[in-house]
């Protein structure tokens, strides 16, 4: 956001529940039960929401707005009861529209308070808010998302919901990259690989002066894949090949889900640091609870060999 005469963009970095300054926030929301009205109400978002028990916390919900992918997204990570198969928001009597709208409202409230602290009240200036959407969103999904945005505090301001995420990425790349590597006439293929989606887009640079301009060469495409699929594969591997039978029911309880979330977080952290070098033949994760038993689990640790077919499938299934 440009602030006053400062033309440089600044970013929100004071997210609730975060340690230090961070420029991104998890798309996660938690709920608490209103006993008086007998409904679940939004409680926290982002890092603060990650402190809530897993059964009250929703994440990875944005892509569920793309209705064509529902069947894929609903594949259970725990091959057991139907209650585990259902998204968390359904157990809280919420729709995916409710969850997206609630998340956006909490985000807006935090943004507004931050701006007010900095003397940037909406009463004194106009807010123009630009939202990007995933590449695979069709017109219906874009319009649906726009209606959800308008139903929150953002709707009181000027909003735009039209720029697709890879388009935003190419604009950022051109404005912050080395322009000598992208001369006029150069074709650029952009691969925007995120946690849940991977988008491909191709552009041609048409001008640099007075401003950089590009034209799209082909249709922007995207697919629901990425590191999220690797995390889901780890969950399936844990349940189907590692745990003794007696533990599988335990991980369907609220306490068990908390321990499961802890192990998934540990795997995600190790995955990001793993370089596949010969000096690190294993991915080692501390199990939770420490008494967990099963194949590949010894003395409180789960070891996954990088040479094992299963560990290769974590990556290969996502790449394919």
C-alpha positions as CSV (number, residue, x, y, z in Angstrom):
1,X,0.0,0.0,0.0
2,X,1.4,3.4,-0.9
3,X,1.3,5.6,2.2
4,X,1.0,9.4,1.6
5,X,3.8,10.7,-0.6
6,X,5.7,7.5,-0.2
7,X,5.3,5.6,-3.6
8,X,7.0,2.5,-2.3
9,X,4.7,-0.3,-1.3
10,X,4.6,-1.5,2.3
11,X,3.1,-4.7,3.7
12,X,1.2,-5.7,6.7
13,X,3.6,-7.6,9.0
14,X,2.0,-7.5,12.4
15,X,-0.2,-10.6,12.3
16,X,-2.0,-11.8,15.4
17,X,-0.3,-14.8,17.0
18,X,2.9,-14.4,14.9
19,X,6.4,-14.2,16.4
20,X,8.1,-11.2,14.9
21,X,7.3,-9.5,11.6
22,X,6.1,-11.7,8.7
23,X,4.8,-10.8,5.3
24,X,2.3,-13.7,4.8
25,X,-0.3,-15.3,7.0
26,X,-1.8,-18.8,6.9
27,X,-5.2,-19.1,5.4
28,X,-6.6,-20.6,8.6
29,X,-9.6,-19.7,10.8
30,X,-10.8,-21.0,14.1
31,X,-14.2,-21.0,15.7
32,X,-15.6,-21.0,19.2
33,X,-19.0,-22.2,20.4
34,X,-21.5,-19.6,21.5
35,X,-23.4,-21.6,24.1
36,X,-26.2,-18.9,24.5
37,X,-27.1,-18.9,20.8
38,X,-25.9,-22.4,20.1
39,X,-23.8,-21.5,17.1
40,X,-20.1,-21.5,16.1
41,X,-18.7,-18.0,15.7
42,X,-15.4,-16.9,14.2
43,X,-12.7,-16.6,16.8
44,X,-9.2,-16.0,15.2
45,X,-7.4,-16.2,11.9
46,X,-3.9,-16.9,10.7
47,X,-1.2,-17.7,13.2
48,X,-3.6,-17.1,16.1
49,X,-6.0,-19.7,14.7
50,X,-3.3,-22.3,14.7
51,X,-3.3,-22.3,18.5
52,X,-6.9,-23.7,18.5
53,X,-7.7,-27.4,18.7
54,X,-7.8,-29.0,15.2
55,X,-11.5,-29.8,15.5
56,X,-12.3,-26.1,15.7
57,X,-9.9,-25.0,13.0
58,X,-10.4,-24.7,9.2
59,X,-7.7,-24.4,6.6
60,X,-7.1,-25.2,2.9
61,X,-10.7,-24.0,2.2
62,X,-10.1,-21.4,-0.6
63,X,-10.0,-24.0,-3.4
64,X,-13.2,-25.6,-2.3
65,X,-14.9,-22.6,-3.9
66,X,-13.9,-24.2,-7.2
67,X,-16.7,-26.7,-7.2
68,X,-15.3,-28.9,-10.0
69,X,-12.5,-30.0,-7.6
70,X,-14.7,-31.0,-4.6
71,X,-14.4,-34.7,-5.2
72,X,-10.6,-34.6,-5.3
73,X,-10.4,-32.4,-2.2
74,X,-12.7,-34.6,-0.2
75,X,-10.4,-37.7,-0.5
76,X,-9.9,-38.7,3.1
77,X,-6.5,-38.6,4.7
78,X,-7.8,-41.1,7.2
79,X,-9.4,-44.2,5.7
80,X,-12.1,-44.7,8.3
81,X,-15.3,-43.0,9.5
82,X,-17.3,-40.5,7.5
83,X,-16.9,-37.9,10.2
84,X,-13.2,-37.7,9.4
85,X,-13.8,-37.5,5.7
86,X,-15.9,-34.4,6.0
87,X,-14.3,-31.0,6.0
88,X,-14.0,-29.4,9.5
89,X,-16.4,-26.6,8.6
90,X,-19.2,-29.1,7.9
91,X,-18.9,-30.5,11.4
92,X,-19.3,-26.9,12.7
93,X,-22.5,-26.4,10.6
94,X,-20.7,-24.1,8.2
95,X,-20.5,-23.9,4.4
96,X,-17.3,-23.1,2.6
97,X,-18.9,-19.7,1.7
98,X,-19.3,-19.0,5.5
99,X,-15.7,-19.9,6.2
100,X,-14.3,-17.7,3.4
101,X,-16.5,-14.8,4.4
102,X,-15.6,-15.2,8.1
103,X,-11.9,-15.3,7.3
104,X,-12.1,-12.2,5.1
105,X,-14.0,-10.3,7.8
106,X,-11.4,-11.1,10.5
107,X,-8.7,-10.0,8.0
108,X,-10.5,-6.8,7.3
109,X,-11.0,-6.0,11.0
110,X,-7.2,-6.5,11.6
111,X,-6.3,-4.4,8.5
112,X,-8.6,-1.6,9.6
113,X,-7.2,-1.5,13.1
114,X,-3.7,-1.5,11.8
115,X,-4.4,1.4,9.5
116,X,-6.1,3.3,12.2
117,X,-3.1,2.9,14.5
118,X,-1.0,4.5,11.7
119,X,-3.4,7.4,11.1
120,X,-4.8,6.0,7.9
121,X,-8.5,6.0,8.7
122,X,-10.9,5.2,6.0
123,X,-12.8,8.4,6.9
124,X,-9.8,10.4,5.8
125,X,-8.8,8.5,2.6
126,X,-10.1,6.1,0.1
127,X,-9.2,2.4,0.3
128,X,-8.8,0.6,-3.1
129,X,-8.5,-3.1,-2.5
130,X,-7.3,-5.5,-5.2
131,X,-8.0,-9.2,-4.7
132,X,-6.3,-11.9,-6.8
133,X,-7.9,-15.3,-7.6
134,X,-6.5,-18.7,-8.5
135,X,-5.9,-19.4,-12.2
136,X,-8.4,-22.2,-12.4
137,X,-11.3,-20.1,-11.1
138,X,-13.9,-19.7,-13.9
139,X,-16.2,-16.7,-14.2
140,X,-18.7,-18.3,-11.8
141,X,-16.1,-18.8,-9.1
142,X,-14.7,-15.3,-9.5
143,X,-18.2,-13.7,-9.3
144,X,-19.0,-15.9,-6.2
145,X,-15.8,-14.8,-4.5
146,X,-16.6,-11.2,-5.4
147,X,-20.0,-11.5,-3.7
148,X,-18.3,-12.9,-0.6
149,X,-15.9,-10.0,-0.5
150,X,-18.7,-7.5,-0.8
151,X,-20.5,-9.1,2.1
152,X,-17.6,-8.2,4.5
153,X,-16.2,-4.9,5.6
154,X,-14.2,-4.8,2.4
155,X,-17.5,-4.1,0.6
156,X,-17.6,-0.6,2.0
157,X,-14.6,0.3,-0.1
158,X,-13.6,0.2,-3.8
159,X,-12.7,-3.4,-4.6
160,X,-11.5,-5.2,-7.6
161,X,-11.6,-9.0,-8.1
162,X,-10.2,-9.7,-11.5
163,X,-6.4,-10.3,-11.5
164,X,-5.4,-13.9,-11.5
165,X,-2.6,-15.0,-9.2
166,X,-0.1,-15.8,-12.0
167,X,-0.8,-12.5,-13.6
168,X,0.0,-10.8,-10.4
169,X,3.2,-12.9,-10.1
170,X,4.4,-11.9,-13.6
171,X,3.8,-8.2,-12.9
172,X,5.8,-8.5,-9.7
173,X,8.6,-10.4,-11.5
174,X,8.9,-7.8,-14.2
175,X,8.9,-4.9,-11.8
176,X,11.4,-6.4,-9.4
177,X,13.6,-8.5,-11.8
178,X,16.6,-7.7,-13.9
179,X,15.1,-6.0,-17.0
180,X,18.1,-6.8,-19.1
181,X,17.2,-10.5,-18.9
182,X,13.7,-9.6,-20.2
183,X,14.1,-7.4,-23.3
184,X,11.3,-6.3,-25.5
185,X,10.1,-9.3,-27.6
186,X,11.2,-11.8,-25.0
187,X,8.8,-14.6,-24.1
188,X,8.5,-15.5,-20.5
189,X,6.9,-18.7,-19.1
190,X,5.9,-18.3,-15.4
191,X,5.5,-21.2,-13.1
192,X,3.9,-20.1,-9.9
193,X,4.2,-23.1,-7.5
194,X,2.3,-22.6,-4.3
195,X,1.3,-24.8,-1.5
196,X,-2.1,-25.8,-3.0
197,X,-1.9,-24.9,-6.6
198,X,0.6,-24.7,-9.5
199,X,-0.1,-22.1,-12.2
200,X,1.5,-21.8,-15.7
201,X,1.3,-18.6,-17.7
202,X,3.2,-17.3,-20.8
203,X,3.7,-13.7,-21.7
204,X,5.6,-11.5,-24.2
205,X,7.3,-8.3,-23.2
206,X,6.1,-5.5,-25.5
207,X,7.6,-2.4,-23.9
208,X,9.8,-1.1,-21.1
209,X,9.4,2.6,-21.5
210,X,7.7,4.5,-20.0
211,X,6.4,1.5,-18.2
212,X,6.8,-2.3,-18.6
213,X,4.0,-3.9,-20.6
214,X,3.3,-7.5,-21.5
215,X,0.7,-9.4,-23.5
216,X,-0.6,-12.8,-22.7
217,X,0.4,-15.5,-25.2
218,X,-1.6,-18.4,-24.0
219,X,-4.4,-19.3,-21.6
220,X,-3.4,-19.2,-17.9
221,X,-3.8,-22.7,-16.5
222,X,-3.6,-24.1,-13.0
223,X,-4.0,-27.3,-11.2
224,X,-4.7,-28.2,-7.5
225,X,-1.3,-29.6,-6.7
226,X,1.8,-28.7,-4.7
227,X,3.3,-29.2,-1.3
228,X,-0.2,-29.7,0.1
229,X,-0.5,-33.0,-1.7
230,X,2.9,-34.1,-0.3
231,X,1.5,-33.4,3.2
232,X,-1.7,-35.3,2.5
233,X,0.4,-38.2,1.2
234,X,2.4,-38.2,4.4
235,X,-0.9,-38.5,6.4
236,X,-2.0,-41.5,4.4
237,X,1.4,-43.1,4.8
238,X,1.3,-42.5,8.5
239,X,-2.1,-44.1,8.9
240,X,-1.8,-46.9,6.4
241,X,1.8,-48.1,6.8
242,X,3.1,-46.8,10.1
243,X,0.6,-46.9,12.9
244,X,-0.4,-50.0,14.9
245,X,-4.1,-50.7,14.5
246,X,-4.9,-49.6,18.1
247,X,-3.8,-46.1,17.4
248,X,-6.0,-45.4,14.4
249,X,-9.2,-44.8,16.4
250,X,-7.3,-42.6,18.9
251,X,-6.4,-40.2,16.1
252,X,-10.1,-39.6,15.4
253,X,-10.5,-38.1,18.9
254,X,-9.9,-34.4,19.7
255,X,-6.7,-35.2,21.6
256,X,-5.5,-37.5,18.8
257,X,-6.1,-34.9,16.2
258,X,-4.0,-32.4,18.2
259,X,-1.1,-34.9,18.2
260,X,-1.7,-35.7,14.5
261,X,-1.5,-32.0,13.7
262,X,1.8,-31.7,15.7
263,X,3.4,-34.5,13.7
264,X,2.1,-33.1,10.4
265,X,3.7,-29.7,11.3
266,X,7.0,-31.5,12.2
267,X,6.9,-33.2,8.8
268,X,6.2,-30.0,6.9
269,X,9.1,-28.3,8.7
270,X,11.5,-31.2,7.9
271,X,10.3,-31.4,4.3
272,X,11.1,-27.7,3.7
273,X,14.6,-28.1,5.1
274,X,15.3,-31.5,3.4
275,X,17.9,-31.2,0.5
276,X,18.0,-34.9,-0.5
277,X,21.7,-34.9,-0.1
278,X,23.7,-38.1,0.7
279,X,24.5,-36.8,4.2
280,X,20.8,-36.9,5.1
281,X,19.5,-40.3,4.2
282,X,16.4,-40.0,6.4
283,X,13.6,-37.7,7.3
284,X,13.3,-38.0,11.0
285,X,10.2,-36.8,12.9
286,X,9.5,-36.9,16.6
287,X,6.2,-38.7,17.1
288,X,3.4,-37.5,19.2
289,X,2.4,-38.9,21.7
290,X,5.9,-40.3,22.6
291,X,4.4,-43.7,23.2
292,X,3.2,-44.1,19.6
293,X,4.0,-47.5,18.1
294,X,4.1,-49.0,14.7
295,X,6.3,-49.7,11.7
296,X,9.3,-47.4,11.2
297,X,8.7,-45.9,14.7
298,X,11.4,-46.5,17.3
299,X,12.2,-44.7,20.6
300,X,9.7,-42.0,19.9
301,X,10.9,-41.2,16.3
302,X,9.6,-42.0,12.9
303,X,12.3,-42.4,10.2
304,X,11.5,-42.2,6.5
305,X,14.3,-43.3,4.2
306,X,14.8,-41.1,1.2
307,X,15.5,-44.3,-0.7
308,X,12.2,-45.9,0.2
309,X,9.6,-46.1,-2.6
310,X,7.0,-44.6,-0.4
311,X,9.0,-41.4,0.3
312,X,9.7,-41.0,-3.4
313,X,6.0,-41.2,-4.1
314,X,5.3,-38.3,-1.8
315,X,7.2,-36.1,-4.3
316,X,6.5,-37.9,-7.6
317,X,2.7,-38.0,-7.2
318,X,2.7,-34.2,-6.8
319,X,5.2,-33.6,-9.7
320,X,3.3,-35.9,-12.0
